[in-house]
């Protein structure tokens, strides 16, 4: 997706031509990436059909185009798309002329909160809305068993969170809930940068 019509455009591109958080998928889906193969690391390799930008058509930002990778879903009618996930940090830049092959790695914005603990009824809460904004009730997120244990035999719990904003830092803590009794993880708040780290390895 990008700020050029051939890449779908953007509902609210900035004046300088860079992308915002409102990309649009092309209605003809010609910028959809095709899954071609799995590489040895288990990740998928995706490619688009060749995209040609017409000569003489002014680009949004001088001689460059802003673009980014994302994931979307298609409804049953095959006509309406929903953008589910956009890479962070946003906006790559393509500039210059002639034939170019653009490559990149797109990692989903989901962050795995992993906790080794023998405690039960453990929940996650934190400083942003995706973590319940420090809620200890309905906003707190239940940590579920992964079925795995540490080398010391301590059970591993996890929660997968997709952040809808490119936070540079998020504060969080774990709690246990037994009826109306709430016990907080002791010590200072824990922090994570979703932009640069995709998993925590916490203990309690």
C-alpha positions in Angstrom: 0.0 0.0 0.0 1.2 3.5 -0.7 0.5 7.2 -1.4 0.3 6.6 -5.1 -3.0 5.6 -6.8 -1.3 2.5 -8.2 -0.6 1.4 -4.7 -4.1 2.2 -3.4 -3.5 5.7 -2.1 -4.2 7.0 1.3 -7.3 8.5 2.9 -5.3 11.2 4.5 -1.7 11.4 3.1 0.4 14.1 4.6 1.3 17.2 2.6 4.9 16.0 2.2 3.6 12.8 0.6 4.4 10.4 3.5 1.9 7.8 4.6 -0.5 8.1 7.5 -2.4 5.3 9.3 -5.2 5.3 6.7 -3.9 3.3 3.6 -6.4 2.1 1.1 -6.3 -1.2 -0.9 -6.8 -1.0 -4.6 -10.3 -2.0 -5.6 -8.9 -4.2 -8.4 -6.4 -5.9 -5.9 -3.5 -5.6 -8.4 -1.2 -4.6 -5.5 -2.1 -7.7 -3.5 1.0 -9.8 -2.8 1.1 -13.5 -3.9 2.5 -16.2 -1.6 5.2 -17.8 -3.7 7.1 -20.1 -1.3 8.2 -20.9 2.2 11.9 -20.3 3.0 13.9 -22.4 5.5 13.1 -20.1 8.4 9.4 -20.9 8.1 8.4 -17.4 6.9 6.4 -16.8 3.7 7.8 -15.1 0.7 5.3 -12.8 -1.1 5.6 -11.0 -4.4 3.4 -8.6 -6.4 2.9 -8.4 -10.1 5.2 -5.8 -11.8 3.8 -2.3 -11.1 4.7 0.4 -13.7 4.4 4.1 -12.8 3.6 6.1 -16.0 6.2 8.5 -17.3 5.3 12.1 -16.9 2.9 11.7 -14.1 3.8 13.8 -11.0 4.6 11.7 -7.9 3.1 12.8 -4.6 6.5 13.8 -3.1 8.8 15.0 -5.8 10.5 11.9 -7.3 9.6 9.4 -4.5 6.7 7.3 -3.3 5.9 6.3 0.3 4.7 2.7 0.8 4.3 0.1 3.5 3.3 -3.6 3.9 0.1 -4.6 5.6 -2.5 -7.4 6.0 -6.1 -7.3 5.0 -9.2 -9.4 5.0 -11.8 -9.8 2.3 -15.5 -10.2 3.0 -17.6 -13.1 1.6 -18.8 -11.0 -1.4 -15.2 -10.4 -2.4 -15.7 -6.7 -2.7 -15.0 -5.1 0.7 -11.5 -5.2 2.4 -10.6 -4.5 5.9 -7.0 -3.4 6.8 -6.1 -5.7 9.8 -2.5 -4.8 10.3 0.1 -2.2 9.1 3.8 -2.6 9.6 5.5 -0.4 12.2 7.3 1.9 12.0 5.4 3.1 8.9 6.5 4.3 5.5 9.3 3.1 3.3 10.4 5.2 0.4 11.0 4.3 -3.3 12.8 6.9 -5.4 14.7 7.1 -8.7 13.9 5.9 -12.2 14.1 2.7 -14.2 13.3 -0.9 -13.2 13.6 -1.5 -9.5 13.0 -4.5 -7.3 11.8 -3.6 -3.9 12.3 -6.1 -1.1 11.6 -5.9 2.6 10.7 -7.8 5.7 7.2 -7.3 7.2 6.7 -8.5 10.8 3.2 -8.4 12.3 2.7 -5.9 15.0 1.5 -8.6 17.4 3.5 -8.7 20.6 3.7 -11.9 22.7 3.7 -11.3 26.5 5.3 -14.5 27.9 5.4 -15.1 31.6 6.9 -18.0 33.6 5.0 -18.5 36.8 3.3 -21.0 39.1 0.5 -18.6 39.9 -3.0 -19.1 38.7 -5.7 -16.7 37.4 -3.1 -14.4 36.0 -4.0 -11.4 33.9 -2.1 -8.7 32.0 -2.9 -4.9 32.3 -1.1 -1.8 31.2 -0.9 1.8 30.3 -2.6 1.8 26.9 -6.0 0.9 25.7 -4.9 -2.4 24.1 -3.8 -3.5 27.6 -6.9 -2.2 29.4 -5.5 1.1 30.6 -4.6 -0.4 34.0 -8.0 -2.1 34.4 -8.3 -4.9 36.9 -11.8 -5.9 35.7 -13.1 -6.4 32.2 -10.2 -4.6 30.5 -7.5 -7.0 32.0 -6.3 -9.7 29.6 -6.2 -13.3 30.7 -2.9 -15.0 30.4 -3.3 -18.5 29.0 -1.2 -21.7 29.2 1.1 -22.4 26.3 1.4 -26.0 27.4 5.1 -25.5 27.8 7.4 -25.2 30.8 10.8 -23.7 31.5 13.8 -25.9 32.1 13.1 -25.5 35.8 9.6 -26.9 35.2 7.8 -23.5 35.7 4.6 -23.2 33.5 4.7 -20.7 30.7 1.7 -18.4 30.1 1.2 -16.1 27.2 -1.0 -13.4 25.7 -0.8 -12.1 22.1 -1.6 -8.4 21.7 -1.8 -6.3 18.5 -1.1 -2.6 19.2 -3.1 -0.3 17.0 -0.7 2.6 17.5 3.2 2.7 17.0 4.0 3.1 20.7 7.6 3.7 21.5 7.1 2.5 25.1 4.3 0.7 27.0 4.1 0.1 30.7 2.5 -3.1 32.0 2.1 -5.4 34.9 0.6 -8.8 35.8 -2.1 -9.4 38.4 -3.8 -12.4 39.9 -7.6 -12.3 40.5 -9.2 -14.5 43.1 -12.8 -13.2 43.5 -12.5 -9.6 44.5 -8.9 -10.0 45.7 -6.3 -8.5 43.4 -2.6 -9.1 43.8 -0.2 -7.0 41.7 3.2 -8.0 40.3 5.6 -6.5 42.8 8.2 -3.9 42.0 8.3 -1.2 39.3 6.1 -1.3 36.2 7.5 -3.4 33.4 8.0 -1.8 30.0 8.3 -2.8 26.4 8.8 -1.0 23.1 6.5 -2.7 20.6 8.3 -1.0 17.7 11.5 -2.9 18.4 10.6 -6.0 20.5 8.0 -8.6 19.7 8.1 -10.8 22.8 8.7 -10.5 26.6 10.3 -13.1 28.8 9.0 -12.3 32.2 9.0 -14.3 35.5 6.8 -14.0 38.6 
